[in-house]
Every structure is written in structure tokens, then in C-alpha cells.
Amino acid sequence: MRKDNRWHLKGTGNLLDSLLIEWKYFNIIDKDIQGFFSYFEANPKNILNFERTSVNARVFYKGKNYGEINLLKHSNKKFSDKTAKAFFNKRDRIEVINKDKYQIFGENKQLKWDLVFRRLAKPVQKKYFLEKKQYIVWRAEMPIAKVNGAIELKKENKRIKVDSFGYSDGNWGRWIFPSHMWFWMNYSKSFSNKKDLFFVASELYNDDKRNIIIKTGNKKIEFDNFDIEKVIRKKKKIDIPIKTRIYAKKGNCRLEVETEEINSDLIFIKTPLFFPNFYLVNQIAKINGYLKLNNKLTKIDGKVMLEYTTK
């Protein structure tokens, strides 16, 4: 399955290729700095002239938010159909050092980054079938990663050394992007006894699909549903979750966690043609809870990254 982390943008040569979408996502969660970096391509054949290419970066540091979406010109981009390597321009690119180590580069008006992600856990993958030949594949390529490098806050002329843990995934498929709003959360923790813990919870609102994948050591557990509750505040008339509670039970496995907002970033996403615009909410939060497996409790705490979409 390792080859599945390549780019999947060749298409089949028909009008449905206009619905091709793919992005590679990376995040870091450290004591002092958290952030994510996303490399995005939609409609690579530029059918009906609405191709979208972008690099989105957001960093949370000492209570402030930094970053923006760069909408890029299409002429120089190159995507490998064998690996995750991608060239958007000289500033924004993904390099594959080896099968377990990637280096990402990027720059916008507020940020500049150069980060190496080294895999600490094996990939997991899930495919969602939607209506009318649409589908989404999500793949956590690095459920847990060791991250080293640097992030520069350009306006403050501050360079921050990064030596932390992180996460990387890829999403690809064929779907009408704004029509499938989502919730997503990822948590990972590395232990010295190699019993690493990782979980991702996701929901597709419009499709009534909820899923949790947990990996602890060599054991993988998947939930096809879970209960979720949110406590909401308003920001610019948009719902922002202050707290999110998740509960899931399956056989001898139970997961129960609650997150509390530390900081949120609200991004307006303008879509082409007749598609509805929407907001992307990225949030860093405190998390507390537990995983109970075979009557053994594992504490879940620390910080977690969440993502919501809303119209």
C-alpha cells in the first residue's frame, strides 16, 4: 500500500476529471508552536477553466495566528505519480528523501518553513464511497512522525527551531468539493515502550458517515460510528466549537475524549462557478480522556488538532 501515497491526478480523460481533488497535509503539535501545511490541487486538467492550486499554512504561536492560503499559478507545477514528491514552485514543494522521510518547503507573506517528517508508525487508509460515482480516499501516511526543521515568522523576523512530533496524511478522489462538509481530529502519542497510540475521528456531515480509526502498538480498531457533542460560540456569525466530546464503544474497546479550544483560525474558502463558498475552521485544543481496551486504561491528554468546515 505504500505506493498509494503518490499523487493520483492523471484521471481518465473524461469530464469527470474536473472533480479530481488531492492534497497532502502535514501538522506539528509542540509545547510552544502548532501548525499545519497543506498542498492542494483540484481539477488538474483545468476543465471548464476552474483549476485550483494552493498551499495553505497556519501556525499558532503564543496566542497569535500566522499564515494564509497562497493561490498559485499552474504553469510550473509537477506531481509525481510514483511518490509524494510535488513541485508547486521554487518556494513550495515536497521532497521525498526516502520512503519514511519527507521534507516540505513553503513560504507566504507571513511564514517560511523547512521541515523534515520522519515516519514513526505505519500507514492506515480508508475509502468512502459517495453518490454518483464520487469517492474520497483518506490515508494517514505518517500517523506519528518525528519533525525537525524551522519555521520563520517573517514580520517578526523570528526563526523558531522545531523538534517535535507531528502527523501527515493524504486525501484524494473525485467529488464535488463544497458539497461534502467535514469534521476531523487527529491525536498521537509516542511511548518509549513502542506502544504508540494514534487515532483519527472524522465525519462527513452531508453523507451521514462517521469513522474512528485507532492504532495502539500493533493493534488496529475501527469504529463505523460514534457519538459527538459540541459546545458552540459565534465568530463572524460562524459556529466555532469551544468543546467537542466524542464517545465510541465497540466490543471490549471504548474511547471517550473531550477537547477544549485553545485557539481557532477561520479561513474563508471561495469556490469557482456555482459552487457554494464555505469556511474552514482549524483549531488547536487541549484534550483529555481515555482509551479502554481489554480492561486496560490508557490516558489521553495533551494537545490535538481539529478541523471543521461550515457554510
Helices and strands as residue ranges (DSSP letters): G 2-5, G 15-19, E 20-29, E 33-42, G 47-49, E 52-61, E 64-71, E 78-79, E 86-87, E 93-98, E 101-107, E 111-119, E 124-129, E 135-153, G 154-156, E 158-174, G 177-179, E 182-189, E 197-204, G 205-207, E 209-216, E 219-223, E 227-235, E 238-250, E 253-269, E 278-293, E 296-310
